[in-house]
C-alpha cells in the first residue's frame, strides 16, 4: 500500500508540474500573440512529461550516490572498532528495525561543524543515513555528561 502511495505522489507531482508549465506557456503565448507556438501545446506537454518524469526518476535513482559524492559521506562499517561510530550505526539500525524497514540503511558520516543529518535513497531497502561530525560530537557530549 505504501509503495502505491509513493508512486501516486510521484505521478501527481509530475502531472502538476506539466499542467503548470502548460498553463504558463499558454498565457505567455497569448500575451505575446504567438498563436503558432500555441498550436504546438501537445508536443510541449509530451516534452515536459518526458523530461519531468525522466529527470525525477533519474534523480531518485542517483540520490544516494550523489549524496555521498557531494557531501563527502564516508560509510561506516558496522563492525568498526570505534565505539562512537559503532554506537551510531547501532542506533540507526535499531530505529530502522522499529520502523519496519526491509533492510537497515547504510550509515555514513561527513565532515561539517553544523548539527545536521539526512536520509536519502531510491527505496526503503536501499537507503543512506548520513550524520555530520558536528551532530555526532554534540550527541557524544550530551551522552557523556
C-alpha positions as CSV (number, residue, x, y, z in Angstrom):
1,X,0.0,0.0,0.0
2,X,2.8,2.4,0.9
3,X,4.5,1.8,-2.4
4,X,1.3,2.8,-4.3
5,X,1.1,6.0,-2.2
6,X,4.7,6.9,-3.1
7,X,4.1,6.2,-6.8
8,X,0.8,8.1,-6.7
9,X,2.5,11.1,-5.1
10,X,5.3,10.9,-7.7
11,X,2.9,10.9,-10.6
12,X,0.7,13.6,-9.1
13,X,3.7,15.9,-8.5
14,X,5.0,15.5,-12.1
15,X,1.5,15.9,-13.5
16,X,1.1,19.2,-11.6
17,X,4.4,20.4,-13.0
18,X,3.4,19.6,-16.5
19,X,0.0,21.4,-16.1
20,X,1.7,24.4,-14.5
21,X,4.1,24.7,-17.4
22,X,1.4,24.3,-20.0
23,X,-0.8,27.0,-18.4
24,X,2.2,29.4,-18.1
25,X,3.1,28.6,-21.7
26,X,-0.4,29.2,-22.9
27,X,-0.6,32.6,-21.0
28,X,2.7,33.7,-22.4
29,X,1.9,32.8,-25.9
30,X,-1.5,34.5,-25.7
31,X,0.0,37.7,-24.2
32,X,2.7,38.0,-26.9
33,X,0.4,36.9,-29.7
34,X,2.4,33.7,-30.6
35,X,-0.6,31.7,-31.9
36,X,1.7,29.5,-34.0
37,X,3.6,28.4,-30.9
38,X,0.4,27.9,-29.0
39,X,-0.7,25.3,-31.6
40,X,2.2,23.1,-30.5
41,X,1.0,22.6,-26.9
42,X,0.6,18.8,-27.4
43,X,4.3,18.4,-28.3
44,X,5.2,20.7,-25.4
45,X,3.2,18.5,-23.0
46,X,5.0,15.4,-24.2
47,X,8.4,17.1,-24.0
48,X,7.7,18.3,-20.4
49,X,6.3,14.9,-19.4
50,X,9.3,13.0,-20.7
51,X,11.9,15.4,-19.1
52,X,9.9,15.8,-15.9
53,X,9.2,12.2,-15.2
54,X,12.6,11.1,-16.5
55,X,14.5,13.7,-14.6
56,X,12.7,12.9,-11.4
57,X,13.3,9.2,-11.8
58,X,17.0,9.6,-12.5
59,X,17.3,12.0,-9.6
60,X,15.7,9.4,-7.3
61,X,17.9,6.6,-8.5
62,X,21.1,8.6,-8.2
63,X,20.2,10.3,-4.8
64,X,22.4,8.0,-2.7
65,X,25.4,8.2,-4.9
66,X,25.1,11.9,-5.3
67,X,24.8,12.5,-1.6
68,X,27.9,10.5,-0.9
69,X,29.8,12.4,-3.6
70,X,28.6,15.9,-3.0
71,X,28.7,15.8,0.8
72,X,31.7,13.6,1.0
73,X,29.9,11.0,3.0
74,X,32.1,8.1,4.2
75,X,30.1,5.0,5.0
76,X,30.8,3.3,8.4
77,X,31.5,-0.4,8.6
78,X,29.0,-1.8,11.2
79,X,31.9,-3.8,12.6
80,X,34.1,-0.8,13.2
81,X,36.4,-0.8,16.3
82,X,35.4,2.9,17.1
83,X,32.8,2.6,19.9
84,X,31.3,6.0,19.0
85,X,30.7,5.0,15.3
86,X,29.5,1.5,16.3
87,X,27.0,3.1,18.7
88,X,25.8,5.4,15.9
89,X,25.3,2.5,13.5
90,X,23.5,0.5,16.2
91,X,21.1,3.4,16.9
92,X,20.3,3.9,13.3
93,X,19.8,0.2,12.7
94,X,17.6,-0.1,15.8
95,X,15.4,2.8,14.6
96,X,15.2,1.2,11.1
97,X,14.1,-2.1,12.7
98,X,11.4,-0.4,14.7
99,X,10.2,1.4,11.6
100,X,9.9,-1.9,9.8
101,X,12.4,-1.2,7.1
102,X,13.2,-4.3,5.0
103,X,16.9,-3.7,5.3
104,X,18.9,-1.4,7.6
105,X,20.2,1.7,5.8
106,X,23.9,2.4,5.2
107,X,25.2,4.8,7.8
108,X,27.7,7.4,6.9
109,X,29.4,10.4,8.4
110,X,30.5,13.6,6.7
111,X,32.7,16.5,7.8
112,X,30.7,19.6,8.9
113,X,30.6,21.7,12.0
114,X,26.8,22.0,11.5
115,X,24.4,19.9,13.6
116,X,22.8,18.0,10.7
117,X,21.7,14.6,9.4
118,X,19.8,13.4,6.3
119,X,18.4,10.2,4.8
120,X,18.2,9.5,1.1
121,X,17.9,6.6,-1.3
122,X,15.7,5.3,-4.0
123,X,13.8,2.9,-1.7
124,X,13.4,1.8,1.9
125,X,15.6,-1.2,1.3
126,X,18.3,0.9,-0.4
127,X,18.8,3.9,1.8
128,X,21.6,6.0,3.4
129,X,21.6,7.9,6.7
130,X,24.3,10.5,6.9
131,X,25.3,12.3,10.1
132,X,27.5,15.4,10.3
133,X,30.6,15.3,12.6
134,X,29.1,18.3,14.4
135,X,25.9,16.4,15.2
136,X,28.0,13.3,16.3
137,X,30.2,15.5,18.6
138,X,27.0,17.0,20.1
139,X,25.4,13.6,20.6
140,X,28.5,12.3,22.3
141,X,28.9,15.4,24.5
142,X,25.3,15.1,25.7
143,X,25.6,11.3,26.1
144,X,28.7,11.6,28.3
145,X,27.5,14.4,30.6
